[in-house]
Amino acid sequence: MLKLLFKDAIKSPGKLLALCMVVYLATMSFFVAGFVALLAARWLQKAMQKKAKELEAAEAEAVKAEALKAQAAQSVAAATVTATATAVANDTVAAPPAPKRQYAKSAVVIPFKTGTR
């Protein structure tokens, strides 16, 4: 009902007048103000629940997509391992692995010259 009341309220003068009357009554009566506040709280609660369900569905889709990607990567890795294993089995002499590069470490530390002692 609230959705129908608020939808296109600016475009329709009747709806705008009805909203103004509700706001006017809410300012004059504690009961009407409480009722309007309860309606607003319920609408906000439903909107938050709807958004939470949408987020859970999106998260489930993301997890599903990640699982598919992991499965595809695992199958590609398995295919690569079998191809490498057959290539190594066919080679009679395996080349030694290349050594890691060693970088020179500087033992000299030069302090900055700031002009003060």
DSSP file (Angstrom, degrees, kcal/mol; ACC not computed):
  #  RESIDUE AA STRUCTURE BP1 BP2  ACC     N-H-->O    O-->H-N    N-H-->O    O-->H-N    TCO  KAPPA ALPHA  PHI   PSI    X-CA   Y-CA   Z-CA
    1    1 A M     >        0   0    0      0, 0.0     4,-2.0     0, 0.0     5,-0.1   0.000 360.0 360.0 360.0 -42.7    0.0    0.0    0.0
    2    2 A L  H  >  +     0   0    0      1,-0.2     4,-2.8     2,-0.2     5,-0.3   0.889 360.0  55.0 -63.2 -37.3    2.8    2.4    0.8
    3    3 A K  H  > S+     0   0    0      1,-0.2     4,-1.9     2,-0.2    -1,-0.2   0.917 109.1  47.1 -62.7 -42.0    4.5    1.7   -2.4
    4    4 A L  H  4 S+     0   0    0      1,-0.2    -1,-0.2     2,-0.2    -2,-0.2   0.860 113.4  49.6 -66.1 -34.9    1.3    2.6   -4.3
    5    5 A L  H  < S+     0   0    0     -4,-2.0    -2,-0.2     1,-0.2    -1,-0.2   0.908 116.9  38.7 -71.2 -41.8    0.9    5.8   -2.3
    6    6 A F  H >< S+     0   0    0     -4,-2.8     3,-1.5    -5,-0.1     2,-0.3   0.713  89.7 105.5 -83.6 -20.2    4.5    7.0   -2.7
    7    7 A K  T 3< S-     0   0    0     -4,-1.9     8,-0.1     1,-0.3    -4,-0.0  -0.445 103.5 -12.1 -67.0 125.3    4.9    5.9   -6.4
    8    8 A D  T 3> S+     0   0    0     -2,-0.3     4,-1.4     1,-0.1    -1,-0.3   0.825  85.9 151.3  54.5  38.2    4.7    9.0   -8.6
    9    9 A A  T <4  +     0   0    0     -3,-1.5     7,-0.5     1,-0.2    -2,-0.1   0.841  69.1  52.2 -67.6 -33.1    3.5   11.2   -5.7
   10   10 A I  T  4 S+     0   0    0     -4,-0.3    -1,-0.2     1,-0.2    -3,-0.1   0.856 109.5  49.3 -72.0 -33.3    5.0   14.3   -7.2
   11   11 A K  T  4 S+     0   0    0      1,-0.1    -1,-0.2    -3,-0.0    -2,-0.2   0.795 105.7  61.6 -76.8 -28.6    3.4   13.8  -10.6
   12   12 A S     X  -     0   0    0     -4,-1.4     4,-2.0     1,-0.1     5,-0.2  -0.881  65.7-159.2-105.5 119.9   -0.1   13.2   -9.2
   13   13 A P  H  > S+     0   0    0      0, 0.0     4,-2.2     0, 0.0     5,-0.2   0.830  92.4  56.2 -66.7 -30.2   -1.7   16.1   -7.2
   14   14 A G  H  > S+     0   0    0      2,-0.2     4,-2.2     1,-0.2     5,-0.1   0.919 109.2  45.0 -66.6 -43.5   -4.2   13.7   -5.5
   15   15 A K  H  > S+     0   0    0      2,-0.2     4,-2.4     1,-0.2    -1,-0.2   0.890 112.6  51.6 -66.9 -39.4   -1.4   11.5   -4.1
   16   16 A L  H  X S+     0   0    0     -4,-2.0     4,-2.2    -7,-0.5    -2,-0.2   0.904 110.2  49.2 -64.3 -40.8    0.6   14.5   -3.1
   17   17 A L  H  X S+     0   0    0     -4,-2.2     4,-2.3     2,-0.2    -2,-0.2   0.898 110.1  51.3 -64.3 -40.9   -2.4   15.9   -1.2
   18   18 A A  H  X S+     0   0    0     -4,-2.2     4,-2.2     2,-0.2    -2,-0.2   0.909 110.4  48.7 -63.9 -41.6   -3.0   12.6    0.5
   19   19 A L  H  X S+     0   0    0     -4,-2.4     4,-2.3     1,-0.2    -1,-0.2   0.904 110.6  50.7 -63.9 -41.0    0.7   12.5    1.6
   20   20 A C  H  X S+     0   0    0     -4,-2.2     4,-2.4     1,-0.2    -1,-0.2   0.886 109.4  51.1 -63.8 -38.4    0.4   16.0    2.9
   21   21 A M  H  X S+     0   0    0     -4,-2.3     4,-2.8     2,-0.2     5,-0.2   0.904 109.7  49.8 -66.0 -41.0   -2.7   15.2    4.9
   22   22 A V  H  X S+     0   0    0     -4,-2.2     4,-2.2     2,-0.2    -2,-0.2   0.918 112.5  47.0 -63.6 -43.0   -1.0   12.1    6.5
   23   23 A V  H  X S+     0   0    0     -4,-2.3     4,-1.6     2,-0.2    -2,-0.2   0.902 112.3  50.8 -65.5 -40.0    1.9   14.2    7.5
   24   24 A Y  H  X S+     0   0    0     -4,-2.4     4,-1.1     2,-0.2     3,-0.2   0.933 111.8  46.5 -62.6 -46.3   -0.4   16.9    8.8
   25   25 A L  H  X S+     0   0    0     -4,-2.8     4,-2.0     1,-0.2     8,-0.3   0.872 109.1  56.1 -63.6 -36.3   -2.3   14.4   10.9
   26   26 A A  H  < S+     0   0    0     -4,-2.2     7,-0.3     1,-0.2    -1,-0.2   0.834 106.7  49.7 -66.1 -31.3    0.9   12.9   12.1
   27   27 A T  H  < S+     0   0    0     -4,-1.6    -1,-0.2    -3,-0.2    -2,-0.2   0.757 115.0  44.5 -77.5 -22.7    2.0   16.3   13.4
   28   28 A M  H  < S+     0   0    0     -4,-1.1     2,-0.4    -3,-0.3    -2,-0.2   0.735 113.9  45.8 -91.9 -24.8   -1.3   16.8   15.3
   29   29 A S     X  -     0   0    0     -4,-2.0     4,-1.9    -5,-0.1    -1,-0.1  -0.963  58.0-152.9-129.3 135.5   -1.8   13.4   16.8
   30   30 A F  H  > S+     0   0    0     -2,-0.4     4,-2.6     2,-0.2     5,-0.2   0.854 101.0  54.4 -68.5 -34.7    0.5   11.1   18.8
   31   31 A F  H  > S+     0   0    0      2,-0.2     4,-2.4     1,-0.2    -1,-0.2   0.928 110.8  43.6 -66.4 -44.9   -1.4    8.1   17.7
   32   32 A V  H  > S+     0   0    0     -7,-0.3     4,-2.7     2,-0.2     5,-0.2   0.897 113.7  51.9 -67.9 -38.6   -1.2    8.9   14.0
   33   33 A A  H  X S+     0   0    0     -4,-1.9     4,-2.3    -7,-0.3    -2,-0.2   0.920 111.3  47.5 -63.2 -42.7    2.5    9.8   14.4
   34   34 A G  H  X S+     0   0    0     -4,-2.6     4,-2.5     2,-0.2    -2,-0.2   0.904 112.0  50.0 -63.4 -41.5    3.1    6.4   16.1
   35   35 A F  H  X S+     0   0    0     -4,-2.4     4,-2.4     2,-0.2    -2,-0.2   0.920 112.0  47.1 -63.3 -44.4    1.2    4.6   13.4
   36   36 A V  H  X S+     0   0    0     -4,-2.7     4,-2.4     2,-0.2    -1,-0.2   0.890 112.1  50.9 -64.4 -39.2    3.2    6.3   10.6
   37   37 A A  H  X S+     0   0    0     -4,-2.3     4,-2.4    -5,-0.2    -2,-0.2   0.907 110.5  49.1 -65.4 -41.0    6.4    5.6   12.5
   38   38 A L  H  X S+     0   0    0     -4,-2.5     4,-2.6     2,-0.2    -2,-0.2   0.908 111.3  49.6 -63.8 -41.8    5.5    1.9   12.8
   39   39 A L  H  X S+     0   0    0     -4,-2.4     4,-2.5     1,-0.2    -2,-0.2   0.920 112.2  47.9 -62.1 -43.1    4.6    1.7    9.1
   40   40 A A  H  X S+     0   0    0     -4,-2.4     4,-2.4     2,-0.2    -2,-0.2   0.899 112.0  49.5 -65.1 -40.2    8.0    3.3    8.2
   41   41 A A  H  X S+     0   0    0     -4,-2.4     4,-2.4     2,-0.2    -2,-0.2   0.912 112.1  47.8 -65.8 -42.0    9.9    1.0   10.5
   42   42 A R  H  X S+     0   0    0     -4,-2.6     4,-2.5     2,-0.2    -2,-0.2   0.913 111.8  49.7 -64.8 -42.4    8.1   -2.1    9.0
   43   43 A W  H  X S+     0   0    0     -4,-2.5     4,-2.3     1,-0.2    -2,-0.2   0.916 112.0  48.6 -62.4 -42.4    8.8   -0.9    5.4
   44   44 A L  H  X S+     0   0    0     -4,-2.4     4,-2.2     2,-0.2    -2,-0.2   0.894 110.6  51.2 -64.6 -40.1   12.5   -0.3    6.3
   45   45 A Q  H  X S+     0   0    0     -4,-2.4     4,-2.2     2,-0.2    -2,-0.2   0.919 111.3  46.9 -63.4 -44.1   12.7   -3.8    7.9
   46   46 A K  H  X S+     0   0    0     -4,-2.5     4,-2.4     2,-0.2    -2,-0.2   0.895 111.4  51.5 -65.6 -39.4   11.2   -5.5    4.8
   47   47 A A  H  X S+     0   0    0     -4,-2.3     4,-2.2     1,-0.2    -1,-0.2   0.899 110.7  48.5 -63.7 -40.1   13.5   -3.5    2.5
   48   48 A M  H  X S+     0   0    0     -4,-2.2     4,-2.3     2,-0.2    -2,-0.2   0.893 111.2  49.8 -68.2 -39.1   16.6   -4.6    4.5
   49   49 A Q  H  X S+     0   0    0     -4,-2.2     4,-2.2     2,-0.2    -2,-0.2   0.901 110.8  50.0 -64.8 -40.5   15.5   -8.2    4.5
   50   50 A K  H  X S+     0   0    0     -4,-2.4     4,-2.1     1,-0.2    -2,-0.2   0.917 111.7  47.9 -63.5 -43.4   15.0   -8.1    0.7
   51   51 A K  H  X S+     0   0    0     -4,-2.2     4,-2.4     1,-0.2    -2,-0.2   0.887 110.0  52.8 -65.3 -38.9   18.4   -6.5    0.3
   52   52 A A  H  X S+     0   0    0     -4,-2.3     4,-2.3     2,-0.2    -1,-0.2   0.898 108.9  49.6 -64.4 -40.0   20.0   -9.2    2.6
   53   53 A K  H  X S+     0   0    0     -4,-2.2     4,-2.3     2,-0.2    -1,-0.2   0.899 110.5  50.4 -64.8 -40.4   18.4  -12.0    0.5
   54   54 A E  H  X S+     0   0    0     -4,-2.1     4,-2.3     1,-0.2    -2,-0.2   0.910 111.0  48.8 -63.8 -41.4   19.7  -10.4   -2.7
   55   55 A L  H  X S+     0   0    0     -4,-2.4     4,-2.5     2,-0.2    -2,-0.2   0.896 110.6  50.5 -65.7 -39.6   23.2  -10.2   -1.2
   56   56 A E  H  X S+     0   0    0     -4,-2.3     4,-2.4     2,-0.2    -1,-0.2   0.904 111.0  49.1 -64.2 -40.5   23.1  -13.8   -0.1
   57   57 A A  H  X S+     0   0    0     -4,-2.3     4,-2.1     2,-0.2    -2,-0.2   0.911 112.3  47.9 -65.2 -41.6   22.0  -14.9   -3.5
   58   58 A A  H  X S+     0   0    0     -4,-2.3     4,-2.1     2,-0.2    -2,-0.2   0.889 111.8  50.2 -65.4 -38.8   24.8  -12.9   -5.2
   59   59 A E  H  X S+     0   0    0     -4,-2.5     4,-2.4     2,-0.2    -2,-0.2   0.891 109.0  51.4 -66.8 -38.7   27.3  -14.3   -2.7
   60   60 A A  H  X S+     0   0    0     -4,-2.4     4,-2.2     1,-0.2    -2,-0.2   0.897 109.9  49.8 -64.3 -39.5   26.2  -17.9   -3.4
   61   61 A E  H  X S+     0   0    0     -4,-2.1     4,-2.4     2,-0.2    -2,-0.2   0.894 110.2  50.6 -64.4 -39.7   26.6  -17.2   -7.2
   62   62 A A  H  X S+     0   0    0     -4,-2.1     4,-2.5     2,-0.2    -2,-0.2   0.906 110.6  48.5 -65.8 -41.1   30.1  -15.9   -6.5
   63   63 A V  H  X S+     0   0    0     -4,-2.4     4,-2.3     2,-0.2    -1,-0.2   0.903 111.5  50.5 -64.7 -40.2   31.0  -19.0   -4.5
   64   64 A K  H  X S+     0   0    0     -4,-2.2     4,-2.1     2,-0.2    -2,-0.2   0.916 111.0  48.4 -63.3 -42.9   29.6  -21.2   -7.2
   65   65 A A  H  X S+     0   0    0     -4,-2.4     4,-2.4     1,-0.2    -2,-0.2   0.902 110.7  51.2 -64.9 -40.6   31.7  -19.3   -9.9
   66   66 A E  H  X S+     0   0    0     -4,-2.5     4,-2.6     1,-0.2    -1,-0.2   0.889 108.8  51.7 -63.0 -39.0   34.8  -19.6   -7.8
   67   67 A A  H  X S+     0   0    0     -4,-2.3     4,-2.4     2,-0.2    -1,-0.2   0.903 110.0  48.8 -65.0 -40.1   34.3  -23.3   -7.4
   68   68 A L  H  X S+     0   0    0     -4,-2.1     4,-2.3     2,-0.2    -2,-0.2   0.903 112.0  49.0 -65.3 -40.2   33.9  -23.7  -11.1
   69   69 A K  H  X S+     0   0    0     -4,-2.4     4,-2.6     2,-0.2    -2,-0.2   0.912 112.0  48.7 -64.6 -41.7   37.1  -21.7  -11.7
   70   70 A A  H  X S+     0   0    0     -4,-2.6     4,-2.3     2,-0.2    -2,-0.2   0.897 111.5  49.6 -65.2 -40.0   39.0  -23.8   -9.2
   71   71 A Q  H  X S+     0   0    0     -4,-2.4     4,-2.2     2,-0.2    -1,-0.2   0.909 112.0  48.0 -65.4 -41.3   37.8  -27.0  -10.8
   72   72 A A  H  X S+     0   0    0     -4,-2.3     4,-2.2     2,-0.2    -2,-0.2   0.916 112.6  48.6 -65.2 -42.8   38.8  -25.7  -14.2
   73   73 A A  H  X S+     0   0    0     -4,-2.6     4,-2.5     1,-0.2    -2,-0.2   0.880 110.4  52.0 -64.8 -37.2   42.2  -24.7  -12.9
   74   74 A Q  H  X S+     0   0    0     -4,-2.3     4,-2.3     2,-0.2    -1,-0.2   0.900 109.8  48.0 -66.2 -40.6   42.7  -28.1  -11.2
   75   75 A S  H  X S+     0   0    0     -4,-2.2     4,-2.0     2,-0.2    -2,-0.2   0.887 112.4  49.3 -68.1 -36.8   41.9  -29.9  -14.4
   76   76 A V  H  X S+     0   0    0     -4,-2.2     4,-2.2     2,-0.2    -2,-0.2   0.910 111.5  49.6 -66.3 -41.2   44.3  -27.8  -16.4
   77   77 A A  H  X S+     0   0    0     -4,-2.5     4,-2.5     1,-0.2    -2,-0.2   0.897 110.0  50.8 -64.5 -39.8   47.0  -28.3  -13.8
   78   78 A A  H  X S+     0   0    0     -4,-2.3     4,-2.2     1,-0.2    -1,-0.2   0.901 110.5  49.2 -65.1 -39.6   46.4  -32.1  -13.9
   79   79 A A  H  X S+     0   0    0     -4,-2.0     4,-2.0     1,-0.2    -2,-0.2   0.892 111.7  49.5 -65.5 -38.9   46.7  -32.1  -17.7
   80   80 A T  H  X S+     0   0    0     -4,-2.2     4,-2.6     2,-0.2    -2,-0.2   0.902 109.7  50.9 -66.6 -41.4   49.9  -30.1  -17.5
   81   81 A V  H  X S+     0   0    0     -4,-2.5     4,-2.7     2,-0.2    -2,-0.2   0.913 111.3  47.4 -64.3 -42.7   51.4  -32.4  -14.9
   82   82 A T  H  X S+     0   0    0     -4,-2.2     4,-2.1     2,-0.2    -1,-0.2   0.895 112.8  49.2 -66.8 -37.8   50.6  -35.5  -17.0
   83   83 A A  H  X S+     0   0    0     -4,-2.0     4,-1.9     2,-0.2    -2,-0.2   0.906 113.9  46.0 -66.2 -40.9   52.1  -33.8  -20.1
   84   84 A T  H  X S+     0   0    0     -4,-2.6     4,-2.7     2,-0.2     5,-0.2   0.896 110.7  53.2 -67.8 -40.5   55.2  -32.8  -18.2
   85   85 A A  H  X S+     0   0    0     -4,-2.7     4,-2.2     1,-0.2    -2,-0.2   0.901 110.5  46.3 -63.6 -40.5   55.6  -36.3  -16.7
   86   86 A T  H  X S+     0   0    0     -4,-2.1     4,-1.5     2,-0.2    -1,-0.2   0.879 112.5  50.9 -69.3 -35.8   55.4  -37.9  -20.1
   87   87 A A  H  X S+     0   0    0     -4,-1.9     4,-1.2     2,-0.2    -2,-0.2   0.908 112.7  45.6 -67.3 -40.4   57.9  -35.4  -21.5
   88   88 A V  H  < S+     0   0    0     -4,-2.7     3,-0.2     1,-0.2    -2,-0.2   0.885 110.5  53.9 -68.8 -38.1   60.3  -36.1  -18.6
   89   89 A A  H  < S+     0   0    0     -4,-2.2    -1,-0.2    -5,-0.2    -2,-0.2   0.833 108.5  50.2 -65.5 -30.9   59.9  -39.8  -19.0
   90   90 A N  H  < S+     0   0    0     -4,-1.5     2,-0.3    -5,-0.1    -1,-0.2   0.751  95.5  84.6 -79.4 -24.7   60.8  -39.6  -22.7
   91   91 A D     <  -     0   0    0     -4,-1.2     3,-0.1    -3,-0.2     0, 0.0  -0.583  61.5-161.2 -79.5 139.4   64.0  -37.6  -22.0
   92   92 A T  S    S+     0   0    0      1,-0.3     2,-0.5    -2,-0.3    -1,-0.1   0.846  80.4  34.6 -87.3 -36.6   67.0  -39.6  -21.1
   93   93 A V  S    S-     0   0    0      0, 0.0     2,-0.4     0, 0.0    -1,-0.3  -0.974  75.4-150.7-123.2 122.2   69.0  -36.8  -19.5
   94   94 A A        -     0   0    0     -2,-0.5    -6,-0.0    -3,-0.1     0, 0.0  -0.723  22.1-118.7 -90.7 139.9   67.3  -34.1  -17.5
   95   95 A A        -     0   0    0     -2,-0.4     3,-0.1     1,-0.1    -1,-0.0  -0.535  32.0-110.1 -75.6 140.1   68.9  -30.7  -17.5
   96   96 A P        -     0   0    0      0, 0.0    -1,-0.1     0, 0.0     2,-0.0  -0.389  41.8 -97.2 -67.8 149.1   69.9  -29.4  -14.0
   97   97 A P        -     0   0    0      0, 0.0    -3,-0.0     0, 0.0     0, 0.0  -0.350  43.0-101.8 -67.0 148.5   67.8  -26.6  -12.7
   98   98 A A        -     0   0    0      1,-0.1     3,-0.1    -3,-0.1     2,-0.0  -0.462  40.4-111.2 -70.5 138.7   69.2  -23.1  -13.1
   99   99 A P        -     0   0    0      0, 0.0     2,-0.1     0, 0.0    -1,-0.1  -0.340  35.1-101.2 -69.5 152.9   70.8  -21.6  -10.0
  100  100 A K        -     0   0    0      1,-0.1     2,-0.3    -2,-0.0     0, 0.0  -0.445  41.6-104.3 -71.6 146.9   69.1  -18.7   -8.3
  101  101 A R        -     0   0    0     -2,-0.1     2,-0.6    -3,-0.1    -1,-0.1  -0.529  29.7-146.7 -73.8 136.0   70.6  -15.3   -9.0
  102  102 A Q        -     0   0    0     -2,-0.3     2,-0.4    -3,-0.0    -1,-0.0  -0.910  10.5-155.1-104.7 124.8   72.6  -13.9   -6.2
  103  103 A Y        -     0   0    0     -2,-0.6     2,-0.2     1,-0.0     0, 0.0  -0.776  24.8-106.3-100.3 145.0   72.5  -10.2   -5.8
  104  104 A A        -     0   0    0     -2,-0.4     2,-0.5     1,-0.1    -1,-0.0  -0.450  29.5-141.0 -69.9 136.6   75.3   -8.3   -4.1
  105  105 A K        -     0   0    0     -2,-0.2     2,-0.5     2,-0.0    -1,-0.1  -0.856  15.1-127.2-100.5 133.2   74.5   -7.0   -0.6
  106  106 A S        -     0   0    0     -2,-0.5    -2,-0.0     1,-0.1     0, 0.0  -0.659  22.6-176.7 -82.2 127.2   75.8   -3.6    0.2
  107  107 A A        +     0   0    0     -2,-0.5     2,-0.5     2,-0.0    -1,-0.1   0.484  60.8  87.8 -96.5  -6.2   77.8   -3.5    3.5
  108  108 A V        -     0   0    0      2,-0.0     2,-0.5     0, 0.0    -2,-0.0  -0.829  54.5-172.2-102.2 127.7   78.3    0.3    3.4
  109  109 A V        -     0   0    0     -2,-0.5    -2,-0.0     2,-0.0     0, 0.0  -0.976   8.0-159.8-118.2 119.7   75.7    2.6    4.9
  110  110 A I        -     0   0    0     -2,-0.5     2,-0.1     1,-0.0    -2,-0.0  -0.871  15.2-133.8-102.9 123.0   76.2    6.3    4.2
  111  111 A P        -     0   0    0      0, 0.0     2,-0.1     0, 0.0    -2,-0.0  -0.391  27.7-102.0 -73.2 153.1   74.4    8.6    6.6
  112  112 A F        -     0   0    0     -2,-0.1     2,-0.9     1,-0.1     0, 0.0  -0.473  27.0-129.8 -71.6 144.0   72.5   11.6    5.3
  113  113 A K        +     0   0    0      1,-0.2    -1,-0.1    -2,-0.1     0, 0.0  -0.845  37.9 162.5 -96.9 105.2   74.3   15.0    5.5
  114  114 A T        -     0   0    0     -2,-0.9    -1,-0.2     2,-0.4     3,-0.1   0.555  54.1-113.6-101.4 -10.3   71.7   17.3    7.1
  115  115 A G  S    S+     0   0    0      1,-0.4     2,-0.3     2,-0.0    -2,-0.1   0.354  87.8  93.9  93.0  -6.9   74.0   20.1    8.2
  116  116 A T              0   0    0      1,-0.1    -1,-0.4     0, 0.0    -2,-0.4  -0.777 360.0 360.0-112.6 164.1   73.5   19.4   11.8
  117  117 A R              0   0    0     -2,-0.3    -1,-0.1    -3,-0.1    -2,-0.0   0.439 360.0 360.0 -94.0 360.0   75.6   17.3   14.1
